[in-house]
Amino acid sequence: MECKCIKIKKMRKMPKKALCALIILFFSISGLYAANSKGIKLNIQGTGSNELVEGFKYALKIEATAAGYDVTDNMIEAKYLIKFTVSFDQVQQKSKFNVSLVKVADSSEVVAMEYLFTDEEEMLLYSQLVFFMLMANLPEDETGSGVVDNTWRNKWLYVRASFDYSVMVLGLNDGRLLGGLGMYNDKGDPTGDPSQWIVSPLDNKVVPVFGLGLGAEVQVLDFLSIEPGAQISYENAVQDHTIYNLLLTLGIKFPLKFFSGFVPEPYIMAAYPMRFPAVNDVFVAYPMLAYGGGIQFSVKMEKNSALFFETSYLYYGDVNMKNKYVELFPTPGDIKYNYSFVSFKIGYKYGFFDRKR
């Protein structure tokens, strides 16, 4: 029992670790493409807990160097100062990270942000995100010739491809289970006493799923896009029972063009699942449609293309899974779960046909 609990805990940590890894990879790659050629010098200063300050300072320095900026310990030599403090918020009961980008010449503040975090994983994740968000607010004349080419985000059509890491979440939702948790065998018990029945307890399922995604986004308005797409996933919800799930999706997206090189794009979506081979499916009853939403973060790569990171959530509702131990524990014959699907994607999109805002 102890080994089973440890295994379940590890499985539940997988989505968070996978998300951290994907975001870190995404912002590391995008940072390389965001590198400017002007040799802007940065100075990084922090106050607060020595251990945390040094950790943030080191991580921000790594990000700055990877993005092509010069980091100097002499503030007089620097053009911009990344200034941060780390403290403990008594109200939120979490550590608080305040950071700002300051122009050294006149001490003017370009942008300031605040984040809350609880552990080292979050600290590492925030250091990647914070640096990217800070430098996205540099004045236009610091990031190029003074004329910013935003062609990449104003196209009639985008095609995209992605690698998808998803998590299938199945929560027990079956009142027929003994005590709400167990399959049972009441055969041969004339008394009808549940305490005499043989019971096999069940648990919620958290199943990692890998896949690939394709899509074609049509930007019908400057703030509205429609994207039909498809996601093929490899599922192994039950050991030795492999299923491929083809999700046909339709999303309505809302691009927010507040930054030159960065576009967040929240969206709502519906999906139609097609599972095969049907003869091996572990589900007895499966919803026809799923609904949800998500957000895509795109970063300019070239004139017509971008890298993106995306996270989404789909809710299927109730599904009925076959009881593969029906010979030993015949009741119930199938088990009802509440099914949802969380996806994390990293990919590339390319635009065709310029459109005017």
KATAJO-V786126 format. One record per pair of residues at least 24 apart in sequence whose C-alpha atoms are under 7 Angstrom apart, sorted by the first residue. I is the first residue (numbers start at 1). GAP is how many residues later the second one is. D is the distance in Angstrom with one decimal. If there is no record, write none. Layout:
I,GAP,D
I,GAP,D
This chain:
11,195,6.5
12,194,6.6
15,152,6.7
19,325,6.7
20,105,6.1
24,101,6.4
24,104,6.3
26,283,6.5
26,320,6.9
27,101,6.3
27,102,7.0
30,269,6.6
30,277,6.9
31,35,6.6
31,36,4.7
32,34,6.0
32,35,4.9
33,268,6.0
34,33,6.1
35,32,4.4
35,33,4.6
36,32,6.2
36,107,6.2
39,30,5.9
39,31,6.2
40,29,5.7
40,30,6.1
40,39,6.5
41,28,6.1
41,29,4.5
41,30,5.5
41,31,6.6
41,37,4.7
41,38,5.5
41,39,6.7
42,27,7.0
42,28,6.1
42,29,4.8
42,30,6.1
42,36,5.1
42,37,6.1
42,38,5.1
42,39,5.7
43,28,5.8
43,29,5.4
43,30,5.9
43,31,6.9
43,32,5.6
43,35,5.7
43,37,6.5
43,38,4.8
43,39,6.2
44,37,5.8
44,38,4.8
44,39,6.1
45,37,6.3
45,38,5.0
45,39,6.4
46,37,5.8
46,38,4.7
46,39,5.4
47,37,6.6
47,38,4.8
47,39,6.3
48,37,5.7
48,38,4.8
48,39,6.0
49,37,6.6
53,33,6.8
56,71,6.4
59,68,6.1
60,67,6.0
60,71,6.4
63,65,6.9
63,68,6.9
78,26,6.9
79,24,6.2
79,25,5.5
79,26,6.9
80,24,5.3
94,24,5.7
101,33,6.4
111,26,6.9
136,123,6.8
136,125,6.9
150,110,6.5
151,152,6.2
151,153,6.5
151,203,6.9
152,148,6.8
152,151,5.2
152,152,4.3
152,153,5.8
152,199,6.7
154,200,6.2
154,201,5.6
154,202,7.0
155,64,6.7
155,196,5.6
155,197,5.8
155,198,5.5
155,199,4.6
155,200,5.3
156,62,5.7
156,63,5.0
156,64,6.9
156,196,6.3
156,197,5.5
156,198,6.3
156,199,5.9
157,59,6.9
157,60,5.6
157,61,4.7
157,62,6.2
157,194,5.6
157,195,5.2
157,196,6.7
158,58,5.6
158,59,4.9
158,60,6.6
158,191,6.2
158,192,5.3
158,193,4.3
158,194,6.2
159,56,5.7
159,57,4.5
159,58,6.3
159,190,5.5
159,191,5.5
159,192,6.6
160,54,5.7
160,55,5.3
160,56,6.5
160,188,5.6
160,189,4.1
160,190,6.4
161,52,5.6
161,53,4.6
161,54,6.7
161,186,5.6
161,187,5.7
161,188,6.6
162,50,5.8
162,51,5.0
162,52,6.6
162,183,6.1
162,184,5.4
162,185,3.9
162,186,6.4
163,48,6.3
163,49,4.8
163,50,6.4
163,182,5.7
163,183,5.6
163,184,6.2
164,46,5.9
164,47,5.0
164,48,5.4
164,49,6.6
164,179,6.6
164,180,5.8
164,181,4.5
164,182,6.8
165,44,6.0
165,45,4.9
165,46,6.5
165,178,5.8
165,179,5.2
165,180,6.3
166,42,6.0
166,43,4.9
166,44,6.1
166,175,6.9
166,176,5.5
166,177,4.1
166,178,6.0
167,39,6.6
167,40,5.6
167,41,4.6
167,42,5.7
167,174,5.8
167,175,5.2
167,176,6.4
168,38,5.7
168,39,5.0
168,40,6.3
168,41,6.9
168,172,6.3
168,173,4.9
168,174,6.7
169,36,5.9
169,37,4.8
169,38,6.5
169,170,5.8
169,171,5.3
169,172,6.1
170,34,5.7
170,35,4.9
170,36,6.4
170,167,5.5
170,168,5.6
170,169,4.8
170,170,6.8
171,33,4.8
171,34,6.5
171,166,5.2
171,167,5.0
171,168,6.6
172,31,7.0
172,32,5.6
172,164,6.5
172,165,4.6
172,166,6.4
173,163,5.6
173,164,4.9
173,165,5.9
174,161,6.5
174,162,5.0
174,163,6.8
176,156,6.5
177,155,6.9
183,146,5.8
183,148,5.8
183,149,6.3
184,145,4.9
184,146,6.7
184,147,5.5
185,143,6.8
185,144,4.7
185,145,6.0
185,146,6.4
207,30,6.2
209,24,6.5
209,25,6.0
209,26,5.6
210,24,5.7
222,135,6.0
223,31,5.3
223,32,5.3
223,33,6.8
224,29,5.8
224,30,4.8
224,31,6.5
225,27,5.9
225,28,5.0
225,29,6.4
226,25,5.8
226,26,4.8
226,27,6.1
227,24,5.0
227,25,6.4
241,39,6.7
243,32,6.8
243,33,6.0
243,34,6.5
243,38,6.6
244,31,5.8
244,32,5.5
245,28,6.5
245,29,5.7
245,30,4.5
245,31,6.6
246,27,5.8
246,28,5.0
246,29,6.2
247,24,6.0
247,25,5.6
247,26,4.5
247,27,6.2
248,24,5.1
248,25,6.4
261,38,5.7
261,39,5.1
262,36,5.7
262,37,4.7
262,38,6.5
263,34,5.8
263,35,5.1
263,36,6.6
264,31,6.9
264,32,5.7
264,33,4.5
264,34,6.3
265,30,5.4
265,31,4.9
265,32,6.2
266,28,5.8
266,29,4.0
266,30,6.2
267,26,5.5
267,27,5.5
267,28,5.9
268,24,6.0
268,25,4.0
268,26,6.5
269,24,5.3
282,39,5.8
282,40,5.6
283,37,5.6
283,38,4.2
283,39,5.6
284,36,5.3
284,37,5.6
284,38,5.9
285,34,5.6
285,35,5.0
286,33,5.2
286,34,6.8
287,29,6.2
287,32,6.8
289,27,6.8
290,24,6.0
290,25,5.5
290,26,4.6
291,24,5.5
291,25,6.9
304,46,5.9
304,47,5.3
305,44,5.7
305,45,4.4
305,46,6.0
306,42,5.9
306,43,5.5
306,44,6.6
307,40,5.9
307,41,4.6
307,42,6.4
308,38,5.8
308,39,5.4
308,40,6.1
309,36,5.6
309,37,4.6
309,38,6.6
310,34,5.7
310,35,4.9
310,36,6.4
311,32,5.5
311,33,4.5
311,34,6.2
312,30,5.9
312,31,5.2
312,32,6.7
313,28,5.8
313,29,4.6
313,30,6.4
314,26,5.7
314,27,5.0
314,28,6.5
315,24,6.6
315,25,4.5
315,26,6.4
316,24,5.6
